[in-house]
Amino acid sequence: MGSLRDSTPVLVNDVRLKAQAELIRFSTGSQASVGAIHVWDGETRIYERNGVNYNGNLQFIKELIPGQPEVKWGTGISVLLNFNGGGANAWIELISAGIDFF
């Protein structure tokens, strides 16, 4: 599973942020797909969506994170990339990934 990580402020005006939703934007060829999305707070997985088959041109996926957990350590998003062959259509372009906080 590949991982997209960036720094996350955990406190804003002395208030701990809560993770509300994960978002990814990507494009795939016909022989590739996103198979899973996991969201992490440090070493703790706070969201997982497995067994999906997201594919196509300029896709935008937004999924709510149940319980809207407080962020303690900083967040990361892991994305499982599936390739069904090695031809010219076996490609994925990850455009962006992020988390909505409140």
N, CA, C and O atoms as a DFTB+ gen file, in Angstrom:
408 C
 N C O
     1  1       0.847      -1.161       0.000
     2  2       0.000       0.000       0.000
     3  2       0.897       1.229       0.000
     4  3       1.790       1.334       0.840
     5  1       0.680       2.158      -0.921
     6  2       1.416       3.408      -0.952
     7  2       0.861       4.356       0.090
     8  3      -0.247       4.165       0.590
     9  1       1.624       5.366       0.411
    10  2       1.184       6.270       1.459
    11  2       1.445       7.715       1.059
    12  3       2.522       8.043       0.561
    13  1       0.458       8.574       1.278
    14  2       0.591      10.008       1.074
    15  2       0.563      10.643       2.454
    16  3      -0.436      10.529       3.164
    17  1       1.644      11.311       2.847
    18  2       1.693      11.899       4.183
    19  2       2.079      13.360       4.097
    20  3       2.871      13.763       3.245
    21  1       1.514      14.138       4.984
    22  2       1.815      15.552       5.084
    23  2       1.669      15.920       6.554
    24  3       1.055      15.182       7.325
    25  1       2.225      17.045       6.937
    26  2       2.089      17.450       8.335
    27  2       0.670      17.928       8.607
    28  3       0.029      18.541       7.753
    29  1       0.194      17.639       9.802
    30  2      -1.159      17.999      10.211
    31  2      -1.094      18.746      11.530
    32  3      -0.523      18.228      12.489
    33  1      -1.656      19.938      11.614
    34  2      -1.736      20.554      12.938
    35  2      -2.749      19.774      13.759
    36  3      -3.825      19.444      13.259
    37  1      -2.426      19.476      14.999
    38  2      -3.373      18.731      15.832
    39  2      -4.171      19.646      16.751
    40  3      -5.225      19.264      17.258
    41  1      -3.661      20.858      16.961
    42  2      -4.358      21.849      17.782
    43  2      -4.484      23.150      16.996
    44  3      -3.528      23.592      16.359
    45  1      -5.662      23.757      17.044
    46  2      -5.884      25.078      16.466
    47  2      -6.577      25.903      17.539
    48  3      -7.666      25.549      17.992
    49  1      -5.948      27.005      17.948
    50  2      -6.469      27.840      19.037
    51  2      -6.745      27.011      20.284
    52  3      -7.776      27.170      20.938
    53  1      -5.798      26.115      20.605
    54  2      -5.861      25.241      21.785
    55  2      -7.023      24.245      21.746
    56  3      -7.401      23.708      22.788
    57  1      -7.590      23.991      20.578
    58  2      -8.661      23.003      20.421
    59  2      -8.142      21.886      19.518
    60  3      -7.624      22.144      18.432
    61  1      -8.286      20.647      19.977
    62  2      -7.826      19.493      19.204
    63  2      -8.739      19.280      18.000
    64  3      -9.961      19.247      18.142
    65  1      -8.140      19.134      16.807
    66  2      -8.918      18.899      15.586
    67  2      -9.547      17.519      15.584
    68  3      -9.033      16.590      16.207
    69  1     -10.673      17.390      14.875
    70  2     -11.340      16.106      14.687
    71  2     -11.380      15.811      13.190
    72  3     -11.665      16.691      12.377
    73  1     -11.091      14.561      12.842
    74  2     -11.109      14.135      11.441
    75  2     -12.548      13.841      11.028
    76  3     -13.215      13.008      11.641
    77  1     -13.020      14.517      10.001
    78  2     -14.410      14.391       9.574
    79  2     -14.569      13.506       8.341
    80  3     -15.476      12.676       8.297
    81  1     -13.698      13.670       7.329
    82  2     -13.838      12.915       6.079
    83  2     -12.491      12.801       5.395
    84  3     -11.617      13.651       5.570
    85  1     -12.328      11.735       4.606
    86  2     -11.147      11.585       3.764
    87  2     -11.546      11.873       2.334
    88  3     -12.677      11.610       1.925
    89  1     -10.599      12.420       1.569
    90  2     -10.871      12.776       0.180
    91  2      -9.674      12.369      -0.672
    92  3      -8.530      12.602      -0.281
    93  1      -9.923      11.767      -1.824
    94  2      -8.856      11.542      -2.789
    95  2      -9.369      11.888      -4.179
    96  3     -10.553      11.742      -4.481
    97  1      -8.454      12.348      -5.010
    98  2      -8.762      12.676      -6.400
    99  2      -7.704      11.988      -7.252
   100  3      -6.510      12.084      -6.967
   101  1      -8.145      11.297      -8.294
   102  2      -7.222      10.496      -9.088
   103  2      -7.836      10.175     -10.446
   104  3      -9.025      10.394     -10.679
   105  1      -7.007       9.657     -11.324
   106  2      -7.433       9.100     -12.604
   107  2      -6.747       7.750     -12.774
   108  3      -5.641       7.541     -12.277
   109  1      -7.417       6.830     -13.484
   110  2      -6.806       5.534     -13.770
   111  2      -7.025       5.157     -15.225
   112  3      -7.954       5.626     -15.882
   113  1      -6.139       4.293     -15.708
   114  2      -6.379       3.634     -16.978
   115  2      -7.341       2.486     -16.755
   116  3      -7.703       2.196     -15.614
   117  1      -7.761       1.827     -17.822
   118  2      -8.762       0.762     -17.713
   119  2      -8.243      -0.495     -17.032
   120  3      -9.043      -1.352     -16.657
   121  1      -6.934      -0.635     -16.857
   122  2      -6.366      -1.814     -16.199
   123  2      -5.818      -1.502     -14.809
   124  3      -4.896      -2.169     -14.339
   125  1      -6.383      -0.491     -14.152
   126  2      -5.925      -0.116     -12.819
   127  2      -7.089       0.413     -12.002
   128  3      -8.083       0.889     -12.550
   129  1      -6.956       0.324     -10.671
   130  2      -8.008       0.828      -9.781
   131  2      -7.445       1.066      -8.389
   132  3      -6.373       0.574      -8.038
   133  1      -8.194       1.834      -7.607
   134  2      -7.929       1.995      -6.175
   135  2      -8.726       0.909      -5.470
   136  3      -9.939       0.809      -5.654
   137  1      -8.049       0.089      -4.658
   138  2      -8.698      -1.045      -4.016
   139  2      -9.008      -0.859      -2.541
   140  3      -9.821      -1.598      -1.986
   141  1      -8.369       0.126      -1.889
   142  2      -8.612       0.373      -0.468
   143  2      -8.077       1.753      -0.106
   144  3      -7.162       2.274      -0.744
   145  1      -8.673       2.330       0.938
   146  2      -8.221       3.606       1.485
   147  2      -8.200       3.461       3.008
   148  3      -9.186       3.039       3.612
   149  1      -7.072       3.813       3.620
   150  2      -6.946       3.793       5.078
   151  2      -6.475       5.165       5.536
   152  3      -5.644       5.791       4.878
   153  1      -7.003       5.633       6.659
   154  2      -6.594       6.900       7.255
   155  2      -5.988       6.596       8.617
   156  3      -6.533       5.803       9.385
   157  1      -4.867       7.226       8.909
   158  2      -4.102       6.973      10.126
   159  2      -3.946       8.240      10.952
   160  3      -3.833       9.340      10.412
   161  1      -3.944       8.070      12.263
   162  2      -3.517       9.094      13.204
   163  2      -2.311       8.493      13.914
   164  3      -2.461       7.665      14.813
   165  1      -1.128       8.908      13.514
   166  2       0.072       8.239      14.009
   167  2       0.040       6.784      13.563
   168  3      -0.148       6.509      12.378
   169  1       0.220       5.853      14.484
   170  2       0.193       4.427      14.158
   171  2      -1.205       3.805      14.308
   172  3      -1.356       2.595      14.142
   173  1      -2.215       4.608      14.617
   174  2      -3.574       4.116      14.812
   175  2      -4.422       4.359      13.567
   176  3      -4.568       5.494      13.114
   177  1      -4.974       3.284      13.023
   178  2      -5.876       3.429      11.875
   179  2      -7.225       3.917      12.387
   180  3      -7.840       3.284      13.245
   181  1      -7.682       5.055      11.848
   182  2      -8.962       5.628      12.295
   183  2     -10.062       5.438      11.259
   184  3     -11.225       5.737      11.528
   185  1      -9.702       4.941      10.068
   186  2     -10.702       4.679       9.033
   187  2     -10.129       3.684       8.048
   188  3      -8.946       3.736       7.712
   189  1     -10.984       2.766       7.581
   190  2     -10.568       1.871       6.508
   191  2     -11.744       1.553       5.601
   192  3     -12.862       1.309       6.055
   193  1     -11.467       1.561       4.340
   194  2     -12.448       1.177       3.324
   195  2     -11.730       0.193       2.410
   196  3     -10.872       0.584       1.618
   197  1     -12.082      -1.080       2.522
   198  2     -11.435      -2.148       1.767
   199  2     -12.374      -2.714       0.707
   200  3     -13.589      -2.532       0.776
   201  1     -11.795      -3.403      -0.273
   202  2     -12.600      -4.119      -1.252
   203  2     -13.333      -3.236      -2.239
   204  3     -14.350      -3.647      -2.798
   205  1     -12.833      -2.026      -2.464
   206  2     -13.463      -1.148      -3.445
   207  2     -12.757      -1.310      -4.789
   208  3     -11.681      -1.905      -4.868
   209  1     -13.359      -0.788      -5.821
   210  2     -12.792      -0.865      -7.166
   211  2     -13.035       0.477      -7.863
   212  3     -13.747       0.556      -8.864
   213  1     -12.422       1.533      -7.305
   214  2     -12.608       2.863      -7.858
   215  2     -11.691       3.040      -9.065
   216  3     -10.488       2.791      -8.976
   217  1     -12.257       3.470     -10.192
   218  2     -11.437       3.717     -11.371
   219  2     -12.120       4.716     -12.285
   220  3     -13.298       5.031     -12.114
   221  1     -11.372       5.209     -13.254
   222  2     -11.907       6.142     -14.233
   223  2     -11.148       7.448     -14.250
   224  3     -10.205       7.651     -13.485
   225  1     -11.568       8.322     -15.126
   226  2     -10.905       9.602     -15.329
   227  2     -11.422      10.651     -14.341
   228  3     -12.631      10.817     -14.179
   229  1     -10.514      11.342     -13.695
   230  2     -10.812      12.433     -12.748
   231  2     -11.882      12.056     -11.721
   232  3     -12.943      12.676     -11.650
   233  1     -11.581      11.041     -10.942
   234  2     -12.475      10.593      -9.877
   235  2     -12.242      11.419      -8.612
   236  3     -11.115      11.819      -8.321
   237  1     -13.310      11.668      -7.871
   238  2     -13.229      12.340      -6.581
   239  2     -14.019      11.493      -5.584
   240  3     -15.225      11.305      -5.742
   241  1     -13.349      10.994      -4.577
   242  2     -13.974      10.146      -3.559
   243  2     -13.894      10.889      -2.226
   244  3     -12.820      11.317      -1.804
   245  1     -15.039      11.034      -1.575
   246  2     -15.096      11.623      -0.237
   247  2     -15.932      10.693       0.624
   248  3     -17.075      10.381       0.291
   249  1     -15.346      10.249       1.745
   250  2     -16.041       9.334       2.648
   251  2     -15.905       9.840       4.078
   252  3     -14.829      10.259       4.506
   253  1     -17.013       9.793       4.806
   254  2     -17.015      10.246       6.197
   255  2     -16.245       9.288       7.082
   256  3     -16.272       8.076       6.869
   257  1     -15.563       9.829       8.068
   258  2     -14.832       9.030       9.053
   259  2     -15.735       8.869      10.266
   260  3     -16.018       9.849      10.955
   261  1     -16.196       7.636      10.543
   262  2     -17.131       7.415      11.650
   263  2     -16.568       7.896      12.999
   264  3     -15.391       7.702      13.301
   265  1     -17.421       8.513      13.781
   266  2     -17.048       8.951      15.120
   267  2     -16.236      10.230      15.149
   268  3     -16.008      10.783      16.225
   269  1     -15.798      10.711      14.011
   270  2     -15.017      11.946      13.909
   271  2     -13.984      12.048      15.034
   272  3     -14.086      12.914      15.903
   273  1     -12.973      11.144      15.009
   274  2     -12.011      11.075      16.118
   275  2     -11.111      12.307      16.210
   276  3     -10.790      12.936      15.201
   277  1     -10.713      12.638      17.435
   278  2      -9.736      13.696      17.658
   279  2      -8.377      13.240      17.136
   280  3      -8.019      12.068      17.261
   281  1      -7.633      14.159      16.559
   282  2      -6.297      13.859      16.041
   283  2      -5.286      14.077      17.158
   284  3      -5.228      15.145      17.768
   285  1      -4.489      13.039      17.412
   286  2      -3.522      13.106      18.500
   287  2      -2.095      13.289      17.997
   288  3      -1.310      13.987      18.638
   289  1      -1.736      12.678      16.862
   290  2      -0.337      12.621      16.441
   291  2      -0.053      13.201      15.063
   292  3       1.103      13.509      14.774
   293  1      -1.020      13.361      14.224
   294  2      -0.814      13.732      12.825
   295  2      -1.340      12.620      11.944
   296  3      -1.301      11.451      12.326
   297  1      -1.827      12.969      10.781
   298  2      -2.562      12.019       9.956
   299  2      -1.797      11.600       8.708
   300  3      -0.880      12.284       8.253
   301  1      -2.201      10.463       8.175
   302  2      -1.690       9.948       6.913
   303  2      -2.791       9.192       6.199
   304  3      -3.723       8.694       6.830
   305  1      -2.683       9.108       4.894
   306  2      -3.639       8.369       4.077
   307  2      -2.869       7.325       3.281
   308  3      -1.902       7.650       2.593
   309  1      -3.301       6.070       3.376
   310  2      -2.710       4.982       2.588
   311  2      -3.716       4.547       1.540
   312  3      -4.911       4.441       1.819
   313  1      -3.227       4.296       0.327
   314  2      -4.088       3.924      -0.795
   315  2      -3.535       2.655      -1.431
   316  3      -2.366       2.611      -1.815
   317  1      -4.376       1.613      -1.546
   318  2      -3.990       0.377      -2.233
   319  2      -4.253       0.555      -3.716
   320  3      -5.380       0.842      -4.121
   321  1      -3.219       0.387      -4.528
   322  2      -3.322       0.537      -5.975
   323  2      -3.285      -0.838      -6.621
   324  3      -2.358      -1.612      -6.381
   325  1      -4.284      -1.149      -7.439
   326  2      -4.367      -2.441      -8.125
   327  2      -4.079      -2.264      -9.608
   328  3      -4.591      -1.343     -10.244
   329  1      -3.251      -3.158     -10.155
   330  2      -2.937      -3.161     -11.580
   331  2      -3.274      -4.526     -12.157
   332  3      -2.805      -5.550     -11.659
   333  1      -4.084      -4.542     -13.203
   334  2      -4.542      -5.782     -13.823
   335  2      -3.842      -5.962     -15.164
   336  3      -4.469      -5.861     -16.218
   337  1      -2.562      -6.226     -15.118
   338  2      -1.774      -6.378     -16.326
   339  2      -0.697      -5.319     -16.379
   340  3      -0.564      -4.497     -15.473
   341  1       0.063      -5.349     -17.446
   342  2       1.176      -4.417     -17.570
   343  2       1.122      -3.588     -18.836
   344  3       2.137      -3.034     -19.257
   345  1      -0.031      -3.497     -19.440
   346  2      -0.161      -2.763     -20.692
   347  2      -0.196      -1.261     -20.515
   348  3      -0.017      -0.738     -19.415
   349  1      -0.430      -0.587     -21.613
   350  2      -0.450       0.875     -21.631
   351  2      -1.574       1.464     -20.788
   352  3      -1.509       2.638     -20.424
   353  1      -2.603       0.682     -20.468
   354  2      -3.730       1.179     -19.668
   355  2      -3.618       0.824     -18.192
   356  3      -4.579       0.999     -17.442
   357  1      -2.456       0.327     -17.762
   358  2      -2.222      -0.010     -16.352
   359  2      -1.493       1.155     -15.683
   360  3      -0.289       1.086     -15.438
   361  1      -2.233       2.223     -15.391
   362  2      -1.633       3.399     -14.766
   363  2      -2.629       4.068     -13.813
   364  3      -3.845       3.947     -13.962
   365  1      -2.066       4.772     -12.835
   366  2      -2.857       5.563     -11.893
   367  2      -2.142       6.880     -11.663
   368  3      -0.933       6.907     -11.430
   369  1      -2.881       7.961     -11.727
   370  2      -2.359       9.283     -11.393
   371  2      -3.062       9.741     -10.118
   372  3      -4.258      10.032     -10.133
   373  1      -2.316       9.803      -9.014
   374  2      -2.857      10.335      -7.758
   375  2      -2.699      11.853      -7.798
   376  3      -1.580      12.367      -7.799
   377  1      -3.797      12.550      -7.828
   378  2      -3.786      14.001      -7.984
   379  2      -3.692      14.689      -6.623
   380  3      -2.893      15.607      -6.442
   381  1      -4.507      14.245      -5.674
   382  2      -4.459      14.826      -4.338
   383  2      -5.151      13.906      -3.352
   384  3      -5.956      13.052      -3.725
   385  1      -4.819      14.102      -2.087
   386  2      -5.470      13.377      -0.994
   387  2      -5.508      14.309       0.202
   388  3      -4.588      15.101       0.411
   389  1      -6.565      14.217       0.982
   390  2      -6.653      15.096       2.138
   391  2      -7.703      14.637       3.117
   392  3      -8.408      13.653       2.894
   393  1      -7.790      15.370       4.203
   394  2      -8.733      15.070       5.263
   395  2      -9.430      16.379       5.647
   396  3      -8.776      17.401       5.853
   397  1     -10.741      16.337       5.740
   398  2     -11.505      17.476       6.263
   399  2     -11.477      17.392       7.788
   400  3     -11.732      16.335       8.365
   401  1     -11.169      18.503       8.426
   402  2     -11.136      18.590       9.886
   403  2     -12.161      19.619      10.354
   404  3     -12.575      20.496       9.595
   405  1     -12.552      19.497      11.591
   406  2     -13.371      20.546      12.218
   407  2     -12.997      20.643      13.671
   408  3     -13.558      21.462      14.399
